[in-house]
Amino acid sequence: MTYDDKTLGRKMAVAAAIGAVIAIPVPFVGPLFGAAAGAGYAWWKGRRRA
């Protein structure tokens, strides 16, 4: 595991937490979907740079 992998994992965790919190008040979107969307976005953004 390289430093970049650890950094990407940390960014994915932060984005997942933010996505879960934002998705709570939105109807039909639960915190799990928000967390998955946030983590997916961070992964996509991180891999696009590499």
C-alpha positions as CSV (number, residue, x, y, z in Angstrom):
1,M,0.0,0.0,0.0
2,T,1.5,3.3,-1.1
3,Y,1.1,6.7,0.4
4,D,-1.3,7.6,-2.5
5,D,-3.5,4.7,-1.6
6,K,-3.7,5.8,2.0
7,T,-4.4,9.4,1.0
8,L,-7.2,8.2,-1.4
9,G,-8.7,6.0,1.3
10,R,-8.7,8.9,3.7
11,K,-10.3,11.2,1.2
12,M,-12.9,8.6,0.4
13,A,-13.8,8.2,4.0
14,V,-14.2,11.9,4.5
15,A,-16.3,12.2,1.3
16,A,-18.5,9.3,2.5
17,A,-19.1,11.0,5.8
18,I,-20.0,14.3,4.1
19,G,-22.3,12.5,1.6
20,A,-24.1,10.6,4.4
21,V,-24.7,13.8,6.4
22,I,-26.0,15.7,3.4
23,A,-28.2,12.9,2.3
24,I,-30.1,12.6,5.6
25,P,-32.7,15.3,5.0
26,V,-33.1,14.5,1.3
27,P,-36.2,12.4,0.6
28,F,-35.7,8.9,-1.0
29,V,-32.0,9.2,-0.4
30,G,-30.7,7.6,2.7
31,P,-27.3,8.0,4.4
32,L,-26.0,4.8,3.0
33,F,-26.6,5.9,-0.6
34,G,-25.1,9.3,0.2
35,A,-22.0,7.7,1.7
36,A,-21.6,5.5,-1.3
37,A,-22.0,8.4,-3.7
38,G,-19.5,10.5,-1.7
39,A,-16.9,7.7,-1.6
40,G,-17.5,6.9,-5.3
41,Y,-17.0,10.5,-6.2
42,A,-13.8,10.8,-4.2
43,W,-12.5,7.5,-5.8
44,W,-13.3,8.7,-9.3
45,K,-11.7,12.1,-8.7
46,G,-8.6,10.5,-7.1
47,R,-8.1,7.9,-9.9
48,R,-8.6,10.5,-12.6
49,R,-5.6,12.4,-11.4
50,A,-3.3,9.4,-11.4
